[in-house]
Each structure stands twice: as C-alpha cells, then as structure tokens.
Amino acid sequence: MQKLDEAINNINKVIEKNISIFDDSERGLLSQNILSQLRNLVEHTFLKVYNEHKKTNYPPEYDNFRKAEKYIKGIGKLRFLGKFHDLLQISASHYTLDENASERLMLKYYEYLLRIKSFLLKEYNLEVFLNINTFPIKLDKTTQEYYEKIAKKVDTPLIGKTQKDRYYIQKIKPFFVNNSVYYEVTFTKSHDKVSKFDRIIAFTKLDIAQNYAVNLFIEKKYIEILGEQMPINIIKNWEVSIRPCELNNFARIFNMNIDVQSSHKEYKELMIFLTETRLSLNKYVIQEQGYYDFVKDKATEGSKIQFFYVLDKCRKLLLNNRVGSNIIRYLLHIMNNKIIKRQIHNESNFKLSDLLLKWGCIPFEEMPFTTSLINHNPRIYDLFECINHENREHEFLAKLIQNNIEIKGGIIYS
C-alpha cells in the first residue's frame, strides 16, 4: 500500500489535472476521485503522526489506520484531522445539501485543506495542495483589505490584559489571508434570554469549540478604516465552560438531583479535559472502559462525585443503544440549558427508557435527521457530530424533498 509521500503525490496530480480543487462549484461537493485521494491522504497522515508519537513503524494497513485514527482523535490540537476525515465520509453519503449549506461546506473544505497543508509543511516539511490559491474566494478588494488588517492584529502578541467572560458561540466563519486560516466568531452572553441584538463579534486564529459554553479571553485592538480608528475584539485564548445549571438540569432527565458548582474540583477537571481533548461528552461516555475510568478517577479524586454518576447512566444507555439514546447523544453534545429544559417532563416516559422526557421528543429519537426536538431545530453539522448517519437514507430523502419544496418550490429539482 502507498505511503504518505505517495498519497501526497497522487493528490497533487489529481488537483493539478482538475485545475480547481472543487469539481462542482454549484453544489460544493468534491468529485469521488478527489474525495478518495483526500481520504487516503488524511489516513496516511494519521498513521505518520501515530508512528512518530509512538516511535513505531506500523505499515499502511486498514487496522493500523483505524488504530491511528482513534489515537489522533484523542489529541486536542490534532482533532481537526479527525473532523476532516469525518467530513469527507459524510460528503460521500447520499445526503444532498441546499445551496447555502453547500457554500459553507466548500469553505469548510478549504479551511481544512489549508490547515493540513500548514501542518504537513511545519511538522514534516512536506508540500501538498500546490495550487490551493486557485480556489475562488468571493471577496471584493475592500473586504479583503479589511480582513488583512484584522489578520495583522490577530497575529500581534498580547499586550496588557484580556477580559474574560462566559459566552455561547453562535457562528464561526473562516476567512483566509496569505494561506492562513482565521475566524470571525459571533457569540452572546451565556444566559437563557438573549436575542440577535445581543451578539458580539471577535476575531481569532484559534479553533474554538462551538457546541458548549466557553470562557473567552478578549483583547481590544483598533484598525484604521477610511481614516478612522475602528475597535475590534481579538480572542487570545479560550476554554470550555459549561454552565453548572446545564449539568444540573441535564441530570434531571435521569431523575437525579445534583448541585454542581463551578468551584468544585470535579467540574474544573471535567472542563480542562473537554478543552484539552476537544472531545464532546457524548464521545467520552462511549470510550473504552479503561480510558473512561481513568478520566473519571482523575476528575473526582478527593472530591464529591456528582455529574460523573450522571455520565455513568448515560454510558449504560448509549452502550446498550436503548431507546432515548439519540436524544441523550445530542443533548450531551450541545449541553444548552434552554434546550434541555424544554425537553424535561415531570414524569418518566416508558417509551423513552423511563427518562424524564416529554412525549414530543419521540419523533427526534426515531428520525433525528428529519425531525426536531421541542422548540428546537438542530443544526445538521451537530447531528453528524453526535449521531450515526448510516442506514438513514429515508431521512435524507425526506430532507431533500423538504428543501426542494421550501427553496425551489417543487418536489423534484434538476
């Protein structure tokens, strides 16, 4: 089987032959040939990093790729490799995106391609995606100059103090300057009563988790626009900071009353773990028993155990794939107080493994990719992050028909 340098040569040849990285600019989907080559590249990168870290020399075989993939997905700063691999797998499925989502998907491809290009060059002095600059970024000159000024400020070392507070991330939009990836982050204060008018924008180079509440460390800077000094926010650091009330309310679904506080050692250690590994709680609770116990023991050593007892119940539910698993996977992934409270019932639901969940949650449990939770429409990318999309073609077909009716005005669109 081919090695990493051979995989790089293959993808460079395919890209050069196609002139543009993206085969279908209207739908934003990669051709099957390029998809296959990109997956090969990512998997060989998995193995390269794994062998370097473990000081081994495993050959490029299927079992070794899966072992390396699992290892890489547990390293916070390399999680982008695992996420790109997952994205490529999803792109090869039968799911078809609408035009707006396709454009975002194209930007997501470009973001990951640049990050892999930078990683391989920095760590192994390997050149990949030689004509990456041919990707058509639709920006006028003024906007590009605006982003270039912001990028310079983002790259400037911290001077003075930062302001720290807890926020919900609403949207993260990548932008690109000199083959580097930057992010425009939209966020709000972390309370239940926020509106679109409460949104704040900041810029960063950091890959911030957007499924949980986070502490952001923000520095104020200024750029010159039309002869005037314009203030901008720069995010210099971040950390996962789930609100304690979200953990406490989530426990109510299992009929458990806990009182987690941000000062508790268990809470602090859990937030550190989520920040460093970039794992979601739904991924953590299904890890191998040894790893699960190691994290639990470290977080609860010398302190009162509260939320980990809740995670124990989640683990049992998910590993046995009992009814209600899809709902719990999703709530563990987003852990949003407002959404959690809308699903809680005051009586156990025998159709959802006796969880304290409302009857209106049942359609989402059965068909999560085409239905919603109570007063909440999940984002498709969040669903792909936490729920297995295999063997759900009927849901994707229903979603496609719905999109065509709402956007194109008919069931069939060609």
Order of alpha helices (4+ residues) and beta strands (2+ residues): alpha-alpha-alpha-alpha-alpha-alpha-beta-beta-beta-beta-beta-alpha-alpha-alpha-alpha-alpha-alpha-alpha-beta-beta-alpha-alpha-alpha
